[in-house]
Amino acid sequence: GLSVVGAIMVYSAVTLPEIAAYQSKALFVIGGIEIPSWGILLQPLGGLIFLISIFAETNRLPFDLPEGESEIVAGYHLEYGSMKFALFQMAEYGNMFTGSALVTALFLGGWHFPGLEWILNSLALEGTLREVVRVLAQAGLFMGKVSFLMFFFVWVRWTLPRFRYDQLMDLGWKVMLPLSLLNIFATGAVLYWIQRG
């Protein structure tokens, strides 16, 4: 939760649609190329901490300690079969989907993608057809970002080894909590400096 506070401070909004809509604005333009005000650009530390927290919350590697001890001789991998096992897996991937959708809405611009309006204008669509194409494109962009993050979850599972309990506690309490608080204070200081100047 602390990693999201910086984004809430920057966007002055608490609902996901308002945060995603704010990210559609241009941060600045370089040589005719619009740089969006996505959360990952405005709050890179908060976005990284939130992503790591999503990995830990969904019990995915390298943070899958609840399954780690029991997977050798017990646990749902051995005890359940067929439909019960399928329900466990569906719940796990449902958690991954929800976490990926939150990361997309908070830090990756939601349904926004730079240049989408230019593409729609170049297609010369008008009226209802333009709106239907725009909504379908935005839904596809959102699902594409979520799908990339779900692939990233699986990629990390293939790549990284499991943490020990002491390493996980040290990471959470000694690294991520202080960095989250530092991010909040730094964001507040920058916003105060911007509003004064």
N, C-alpha and C positions, 0 to 999 in steps of 0.2 A: 503494500500500500504506500509506503514512503517513496518508492520510486516513481509513483504516478503523481505525487503532490507537485513536483516541479512542472510537469506538463499541465496540470490544472492551473497552476499559477501563471504560466505563460499564456494559455489560451483563455483564461478568465471564464471557464465553463466547466461544468461537472458532468454533463451528459455526453455520451459517446457521439450522437449525431452532431452536436455543436462542435465538439473537438475535431471530428473528421471534416466538418464543413470549414472550419477555420484553416485547416491544413491545405485547402484548395487555393488559398491566396498565395501570391508570389512573394517569396522572401526578398529576392532581388533578381535583376535580369542582367546576364552577361552576354554581350554580343548577340542579342536577340533570343537567347536561350533562357527560358524562365526556370529559375531555381525555386522549387516549392518550399513552403514552410512546414515540411513534415517534422514530426516530433523527433525523429532520429537525428535530424540536423540541428534542431534547437535544443534538444535534451539528450545528447548521445550517452552520457553516463546513466541517466535515468532509464533510457531504453535498454541498455546493456544489463543493468541490474534487474529490470523487469523481465527480460528474456531469461536470465539465469534463474530468477524466482519461479518462472513458469515451468522450467525444467524440473526444479525441485518439487513444486506443487503437484505436478502430474506424475511424480515418481518415475521419471525416465532416467536412463543412464546419463550422466554418471551419478545421479542422485537416487537410484532405485534401491535404497537401503531396506525398505519394508519387505521387498521380495528377496533381497540378497541372502539373508540367513536361511530362509526356509526353502529355497529352490532346490537344494541338494536332496533332502529326504522328505519334505512336506511342502505345504502351500498349495495354492490353487492350480499351479502347473501340474501337480501330480494328483491332487484330491478330486478335481472336477474334470469331467469330460463332456463332450458333446455340447448341448445347449447352455449349460451353466458356464462352461469355459468360454463359449462364444459371447455370452453376456458380459463376463469380466473383460474380455478384449474389446468389446464394443464400448463399454464404459471408459476404458483407458483411452481409446482413440477419440471418443466424444470429448474427454477432458483436453486432449491435444488440440482438437478442432476449436474448442472454446478459447483456450489459451492463445492459439494462433490468431483467432478473430479479434481478440482483445489487443494483441500486439499490433495487428494491422490497423485497427481503428485508432489506437492511441499514438502510434509512432511511425506508421508507414503510409499515412495519408488516406486511410480508409478506401473509399471507392474512387478517389481522385488519382489522375495520372496526367503529368504535364503533356500538353499537346493534344489532348482529347478534343477540346473545342475546335482547334485548328483542323483536325481530321474531319470532324462533323461539318465544319464550314466548307471544306474542300469537296465533300460528297454532295453538296448543294441539296440537302434534304430540308423539307419544310413541314411545319405543322405537327400533326400527330405522329407521322412516320419518323420525324427527327427525334421526338421525345422517346418513342419506343426504342429506336436504335441507341440513343444515349443511355437509357436505363439498362438495356441489355449489355451495353459495353461496360458500364460502371459495375454491374453485378459480376460480369466476367472478370474485370480487373480485380475486384475484391476477392473473388474466389481464387484467382490466380495467385495473389499474394498469400492467401491462407494456404493454398496448396504448396507453394514454395516453402513456407514455414513448416508445414507438416513433413515435407521432404527433409528439411533441415533437422527436425527432431530425429528422424530415422538415421540420417547421416551421422549425427553426433553419437547415436547409439552404436553405430558400426565402428566409430573411430576412437572414442575415449574410454579409458578404464574406469571402474567404479571407485568412488571415494570411500575412505574409511569414515566411521562415525566421528572421530576426533577431527578429521580434516573438514568434514561438513560443518561441524559446530564452529570451528575456527573461521571458516569462510563466511558463515552467516553472521556470527557475532563480532568478529574482529575485522572483517573486511567490508561486507556488504552493508551492514547497519551504519558504520561510520561514514561510508561513501554516500549512502542515501541521505544522511543528515547534512553532510557537506554539500551535496547537490541542492538541497532545499535552501540552505543558507546562501550559497553562491547565486542561485536563481533569484532569491529575494534581493540580494545586494545589486545584481545587474538590473533588475526591474526598477528598483528604487533609483539607481543612477540614471536610467533611461528616462524615467518620469520627471526627475528633477531637471535634467538637461534638455 
